[in-house]
Amino acid sequence: MSEHRGRRPGPAGGPRTTAVQRVLDEHAEQRRAALGRPLRILDLGGGTGGTAVPLAVAGHELTVVDPSPDALFSLRRRATERGVQERVRALQGDADTVRELVGADPAFDLVCLHGTLEVVDDPEAAVGAVAALLAPGGTFSLVVAQRLHAVLSNALAGRLDRARAVLERPDGRWGEDDPAPRRFDEAAVLELVRAHGLAPVHVQGVRVFADLVPSALLDSEADRTALAALEEAAADAAAHPLLGSLGSALHVLATRG
């Protein structure tokens, strides 16, 4: 479970992450109001702080655990630049070592695992480790790569054999040269979190178009703003349920009873 072979995709705050950050921000504020205090948040595999630092700016207490010392250095610098270094704790480790790093009874209000479940050795054990770190009523925020988006993107690029392999293989890969260790289906993800006593309260496909639009077509700020607006509209699961299943990532919030 300790091996991390990749990083979460997309620049923080860009069209690839806007929908997830908005949901997290809103959820954190709702929980702060309910608890009457800032949240204790763990970002496991949190990298350079693209998710953590905005939450710290909002006043919450962050612990970021990541195996990369370079990523943690960038996290500390980013937190210092935003003036929240006192609210961000950076620890080198992974899902195997997180409990000994944070203590025996951490009771986090929110644990984020974004773009990391794909690259751990044992996804089921990683989700179990997260569930054990949550306080009663705490929330697990999970972002994983979705299978169907990879099928679509490969088919559109004319890589039909790869598209079929991604569709049919249990791990959602096209072969040994696929840089992604695994991809997920929504049903399997929901079954996994429920198996560890967590109840899904938010399920949203994200990055429906952002990973399909060539970067050469996003030169201007107006283009990037338009793409972000399109992603926000597509992320409305109730209005566009089919589009969510085609997103390159799935965002799930699940709570511990």
N, C-alpha and C positions, 0 to 999 in steps of 0.2 A: 504493500500500500504506500510505501514511501517514495516510489519513483515518480518524479514529475518530469514529463518529457515535452512540455509545451506551456505556453502562457495564454491567458485569456485574450481573445482577438479584439481588435478595434481600439481606437484612441478614446481615452476617457472623455466623456462629455460630447462625443461626436454622434452622428446618426446611428452608429452601431450600438451605442450604450445608453442613449437618452431615455428610452422607454423604461429600461430596467432601473435606472437611477431615479426617475420620477416616482415609480412605484415604491421604491425603497424609502425615498424621502417622505412620501405621504404616509406610509405605514409607520415609520419611525416617529413622526409627529403625532399620529393617533395613539401610539403606545405611550409616548411621553405624557400626553394629556391624561391617559388612563392611569398611569403609574404615579404621576406627579413628580417625575424626576427624569433626567437624561438617561438614555439607555446604555447598558453595557453591551458592547458589540464586538464580536470576533469575526475577522475576515481571514478565513483559512485558505492559504494559497493566494493571498491578497496582493502579491507583486509590489508594484510601485505606488500603490495607494489610490488608484483611479476611483475606486468605490469608497475607500475608507476616509480619505481626506475630506471630501464634501460632507460626509456625515459628522466628522469632527468639527468642521466649520459650523455646522448646525448646533453644536454644543454637546454631542454625545461622546462617550468614552470608548476609544477604539483600541483593540489589540489585534495586530496583524502578524500572522505566522506564515512564513514563506521559507523555502529551502535555499533561496538564492541570496547571498550577501550583497550582490550588486543591486538587486531589486530593493532590498531593505535600505541600502544607502540612498537610493533615489527616493524612496518613501520618506525617509527622515528629512531629506532636503526639501521635498515638496511640502511636508508638514510645516517645516520651519518657514518657508516662503509664505505660507498662508497664516502663520502665527498660531498654529494649533499643536506645536510640538509637545506641549504638556499634556495633551489629550490623546496622543497617539503613542502606543507602546509597540515597538518592533522586535519580534523574536524570530530567530532562525530555527526552523523545524518543519514538520509536516504532520499529516494525520496520525502517524504512528507515535509521535512524540508530543503531540499538542497537550495531552492531559498533564503530563509531568511538567510542561512548560508553564501552564496557566494555573496549576494547583489542583487539588483533589476535589474541590467543590466550587467550580467557577460560576455556575448559574448565570449564563449569558442570556440577555433578553432577545438578542438577534445574532444568529450565526450565518455568515455568508460563505457559500462555496460556489464560486463563479468561474466557469471555464477550467475547472480542476478535476471534476469527477471523471472526465474522459481519460485523464492521464495517470490516475492512481492505479496501483496494482490490483486493488480489491475494492470496487465501488460499494459493495454491500457493507463491508467493514467500515469504510469511510463514512457512510451515512449513519451507521450505528454509533460511531465515535462522535459525530455531530449531535445526534439525538441525546447522548449522555451529557453533553455540555450545556444543554438548554435548561433554563429555569422553567418551572411550571408556567404555562401560558406563553412561553418563549416561541420565537419564530425562526424557522429555517428558510433561508433564501438560497435557492439552487438554480444555477444557469448551466445548461448542458447543450451540446451540439445535437441537432436533430438530423435524423436519417434522410427524410424526404427532400430536404433542401439540397443535400449533396446529390441525390438522384437527379433532381431537376437541373442543377447547375452543370453536372457532367453531361447530361443529355443535350442541353442547349449548346454546349461546347463541342458536340459531336463525338464525345467519348462514351459511346453507347455501351460498350462492354463494361466499362467502369460503372456506369449508371446501373446496369443490371446487377452487377456484383454487390454494390452498396445496398440495393433493394433486397437482395436475397440472403446475403450473409448475416448470421446472427449478430456479429459485432459491428455491422454497418460500414465495413471497410471494403475498398475495391481490391485490395491485395497487400502484399508485404511492403510495397513501396508507397503505400498510403501513409502520409505523415500523421493522420489522426489515429490514435490507438483504438478508439471506438466512437460510435454514435448511438443515439438513443431514440426510442419511440416514446410518445407521451404515455401510453398505457403502462409500459414497463417502468417508467420513472415514478408514476403515481403508485404503482404496486410496491415499489421499493420503499418509498417514504412511509406508506401506510404500514408496511411490515415492521417498521421501527416505532410504531405508536404515534405517528405524526399525521395530522389531518390537513389535507390540502385546502387552502382557502383562496388561492389565486393561481390560475394557470393561464399563461399567455405566451404565444409564439411571438418572437421578436426577430428583428433584422430580416424581414421578408424580402426587401429589395436592396438593402444597403450592400450586401455582398455580391449582388448580381450586376450592379451599376459600375461600369469601368471608372476608375479614379480619374481618368482623363476627362470625363464628363462632369467632374465636380470641382472645377478650377475656381469658381467664384463662390463667394459667401452666399449669394442668392441661391445658387444651385444646391449648396449644402443645406441651407435652411429649408428649401423645398423638399429635399430628400427626407430630412428629419420630420417635416410635417406629414409627408406621405407615410412614413413608418409609424407615426403616432396614430394616424387614421387606420392603418392596417392592423395595428395592435389591439383594436377594439374587438375582443373575442366575440362579444354578443352580436355585433353587427356583421362581422366578417369571419365566421368560424373556420372556413376553409383556408383562408390566407394564413392564419396562425399556424396551421400544421405544416405550412411550407416555409416558415421562418428558419433561418440557419441555427437559431437557438431557441430553447424553451426555458421560460422563467416560471418557477414554481415557488409559492410561499406556502409553508405548511407549519401548523402550530402544534405544540405539545400540550396535552390536556393537563 
